[in-house]
Amino acid sequence: MNETILDALQYYGAGAATVAALIVSLNLGRRITGWAFVLFVTSSLALIGWGFFQEDSEGIGYQNIALLFINMVGVWRYLISKHKPRD
């Protein structure tokens, strides 16, 4: 795969995860936290792609498959489900 695309996936994934973690840590409310989990999902997708197309980086790919499912739970709990998450 093109090295430029791999670099873009890697740096987008890292940057998006960092911003999402900051937003979640600020505890700005249910809807904003839910959108941070959407950002986490996009980060995981980018890092899955990078992990499996970059030589010797499969571990990051597998880790982000697990994180993708965890982040999808966050999207469900904060944006889709009508029940309030417990404090």
C-alpha positions as CSV (number, residue, x, y, z in Angstrom):
1,M,0.0,0.0,0.0
2,N,1.1,3.6,-0.7
3,E,3.4,4.9,2.1
4,T,1.6,8.2,2.2
5,I,-1.8,6.5,2.9
6,L,-0.2,4.4,5.6
7,D,1.2,7.5,7.2
8,A,-2.1,9.3,7.0
9,L,-3.9,6.3,8.7
10,Q,-1.3,6.1,11.4
11,Y,-1.3,9.7,12.3
12,Y,-5.1,10.2,12.0
13,G,-5.6,7.2,14.2
14,A,-3.3,8.5,16.9
15,G,-4.5,12.1,16.7
16,A,-8.2,11.2,16.7
17,A,-7.8,8.8,19.7
18,T,-5.9,11.6,21.6
19,V,-8.6,14.2,20.9
20,A,-11.4,11.7,21.8
21,A,-9.7,10.7,25.1
22,L,-9.4,14.4,26.0
23,I,-13.1,15.0,25.2
24,V,-14.2,12.0,27.3
25,S,-12.0,13.1,30.2
26,L,-13.6,16.5,30.2
27,N,-17.0,14.9,30.9
28,L,-18.9,17.6,28.9
29,G,-22.1,15.7,28.8
30,R,-23.8,12.7,27.3
31,R,-24.1,13.8,23.7
32,I,-20.5,15.2,23.4
33,T,-19.1,12.1,25.0
34,G,-21.1,10.0,22.5
35,W,-19.5,11.9,19.7
36,A,-16.1,11.4,21.2
37,F,-16.8,7.6,21.0
38,V,-17.7,8.1,17.3
39,L,-14.2,9.7,16.9
40,F,-12.7,6.7,18.8
41,V,-14.5,4.4,16.2
42,T,-12.9,6.3,13.3
43,S,-9.5,6.1,15.0
44,S,-9.9,2.4,15.5
45,L,-10.8,1.9,11.9
46,A,-7.8,3.9,10.7
47,L,-5.4,1.9,13.0
48,I,-6.9,-1.4,12.0
49,G,-6.1,-0.5,8.4
50,W,-2.7,0.7,9.3
51,G,-1.9,-2.3,11.5
52,F,-2.7,-4.9,8.9
53,F,-1.1,-3.1,5.9
54,Q,2.0,-1.9,7.6
55,E,4.7,-4.6,7.9
56,D,5.1,-6.0,11.5
57,S,2.2,-4.0,13.0
58,E,-0.5,-6.6,13.2
59,G,-0.6,-6.2,17.0
60,I,-2.0,-2.7,16.7
61,G,-4.6,-4.0,14.2
62,Y,-5.8,-6.7,16.6
63,Q,-5.8,-4.3,19.5
64,N,-7.9,-1.9,17.6
65,I,-10.4,-4.6,16.5
66,A,-11.1,-5.0,20.3
67,L,-11.1,-1.3,20.8
68,L,-13.6,-0.9,18.0
69,F,-16.1,-3.1,19.7
70,I,-15.5,-1.3,23.0
71,N,-16.0,2.1,21.3
72,M,-19.2,0.9,19.6
73,V,-20.5,0.1,23.1
74,G,-19.8,3.8,24.0
75,V,-21.6,5.0,20.9
76,W,-24.6,2.8,21.8
77,R,-24.7,3.9,25.5
78,Y,-24.2,7.6,24.9
79,L,-25.9,8.3,21.5
80,I,-28.4,5.6,20.7
81,S,-29.7,4.0,24.0
82,K,-32.4,6.0,25.8
83,H,-31.2,4.8,29.2
84,K,-28.9,7.0,31.2
85,P,-25.5,5.6,31.9
86,R,-24.8,5.1,35.6
87,D,-22.6,7.6,37.3
